[in-house]
Amino acid sequence: MSQSIHLFENTEFQGASLADAKSAIIMTHGRGDNADKMKSLAQELEIPEHTAIVYPIATDNTWYPKGFMEDWSENQPWLDAALDNLDSILSHLNESGIANDKIFLLGFSQGACLSLEYATRNAQKYAGIAILSGGLIGPHIEKSNYQGDFNNTEIFIGCSDIDHHIPEHRLHESEEAVAPMGAKVDKRIYPSMDHIICEDEINKVNQMLKAL
């Protein structure tokens, strides 16, 4: 049932074709948005020409209905469907010859939470992970949900200290969860920033994208 909520078939692809791509970036939008916001962000990023750009699309513009720190059951079956959708996208990229260590995960807000949750449940070497205003999902950090080794993958976590969606303590808790799993974490807390993507975050992501 969960797999029928968010459809892989709705995923949009730009950039290099999968036949030619040597790497990929998955850009996951937030609640109330669609791929357009991520496409605008992509214009500000220095994405290499040989990289496929992948835009997951949420049904009804939301990956899960409640806040990301509600009990997991409150967001089902939407959350599982969203995680399954990301898994289908990565599997498709793998089948096209792009290994996970050549795949960069980026998300904003609800899409950031989803990206980090997926990656931590499936920790391995990725090309990089950029979490823009997001953290791990759930009322508390449930370590039994997470497995694997990030193998020195760089994870950037950027967020405001007064974000009305993301409490600052969850940023610290997320770092404390992924760092022992082999992640190299760069966490930046921006004083009094709105729920936006700032220039420093864009510069940081561009620095990370050079690895592609």
Salt bridges, closest charged atoms under 4 A:
GLU12 OE1 - LYS39 NZ 2.47
ASP33 OD2 - LYS37 NZ 3.91
GLU74 OE1 - LYS66 NZ 2.90
GLU117 OE2 - ARG121 NE 2.77
GLU142 OE1 - HIS140 NE2 3.16
GLU154 OE2 - LYS204 NZ 2.56
ASP163 OD2 - HIS195 ND1 2.48
GLU168 OE2 - HIS172 NE2 3.16
GLU173 OE2 - HIS169 ND1 3.17
GLU173 OE1 - ARG170 NE 2.68
GLU175 OE1 - LYS187 NZ 2.54
ASP186 OD2 - ARG188 NH2 2.99
ASP186 OD2 - LYS204 NZ 3.07
ASP200 OD2 - ARG188 NH1 2.89
